[in-house]
Amino acid sequence: MSDTSQGAGWWQASDGKWYPPHLHPDTPPPTPPPTVPPPTPTTEVESYWAQASSPEPEHAEPVADRIDQPTAEWSTSATSSPNASLTTTWSTSTPAPFAQPPGLQQPTPHAPLAPPKKSRTGLWIALGVIGVVVLLLAGALVGATLWVRSSSSNLVEAIDELNEQALIDFSDAVEAAGPTNCLVDGIQDDGTGDYEVIAEITNQSGERSDYRIDYELFDSQGESLGTDYGILVGVEAGVSHSESTIGVIDAEVPWQEVQCEVFAAVRRPTS
C-alpha cells in the first residue's frame, strides 16, 4: 500500500491508497504446486518401517515431545478488500499413542534360568573307594586277630605239651624194638618258622609206652640241617602211632627238599 503508484499494475482503492497488482480483486489466486503422493507400501510392516525410516525435518521436535504434547495447526485467510481483516484459525489435536508395529509381537518375558546342578559323581566314587579301603582294612585286621589267636593257641598247646614231655624221665628207657620213621610235613604254624616233623612208631612191647625218637634233617645235597627229637606219649600196645613233633630246626631251605632220618628211639612204660 502506498500514497502514490509504484509502477505498472498498481491500482487505487476507494480509500485513496495505491495497492500492488496481486491485491486487485480481479486477480486470481496463485496456483499451488502439484503434490506427489508418497509410494504406497505393499504391506503393513513395510508401511511402518517406511514411516520410521523417513528423515526427520530439520529442527524437528523430539518424538517424545510430539507424542506427549498436542500439536497446533493454523491457517490465515485474507480477503482482497483493502479493509478486510486477517483471520487466524487455531486447532489442536493429540496424536495417537505409539503403537506396536504391525506384524511384530511383544517379546515374552522368561523366567530366570536356574543355575546348573553340580554333578556328584566324583563324590560318590570317592565315597565308594573309601568304603572299599575301610572294608579291606577291617578284613585285614580281623584276619590278623584270628591269626594271632590261632598262633597263640598253638603256642600255648606246644608249651603245655613240652612241659608234659619234660616231666617224662627217659633215664631208665630201653631201646625201642618196633620200626620207627619220620618225615618233614611243612612249616610249623606257630610263627616260629621251624620245620614240622612227623614221627611214627609201632609199639611191639606189649604194654602202653612213651617213646622218644631222635632224628636228623638233611637238604637235597645231603648236608645236615640239624638234629632234634620228638616224644610220643601213651602209645597203646600193638598200635602204630604217628604224631607231629615240636622241632626247633629253622627252615633254611624249602621243606619239600628236606629229608628226615631216625638215628635213635627209646621206650619206657607209661606211668
NORUR-V816224 format. One line per field, one symbol per residue. ss: DSSP state (a for helix, b for strand, c for the rest). burial: b if it has 9 or more other C-alpha atoms within 8 Angstrom, else e. A space follows every 50 residues. Layout:
ss: ???
burial: ???
//
This chain:
ss: cbccccccccbbcccccbbcaaaccccccccccccccccccccaaaaaaa aaacccccccccaaaaaaccbbbbbbbcccccccccbbbbbbbccccccc ccccccccccccccccccccaaaaaaaaaaaaaaaaaaaaaaaaaaaaaa aaaaaaaaaaaaaaaacccccccbbccccbbbbbbbbccccccbbbbbbb bbccccccbbbbbbbbbbcccccbbbbbbbbbbbbccccbbbbbbccccb ccccaaacbbbbbbbbbbbcc
burial: eeeebeeeebbbbeeebbbbbebbeeeeeeeeeeeeeeeeeeebbbbbeb eeeeeeeeeeeeeeebbeebbeeeeeeeeeeeeeeeeeeeeeeeeeeeee eeeeeeeeeeeeeeeeeeeeeeeeeeeeeeeeeeeeeeeeeeeeeeeeeb bbebbeebeeeeeebeeeebeeeeeeebebbbbbbbbbebeebbbbbbbb bbbbbeebbbbbbbbbbbbeeeeebebbbbbbbebbbbbbbbeebebebe beeebeebbbbbeebbbbeee
//
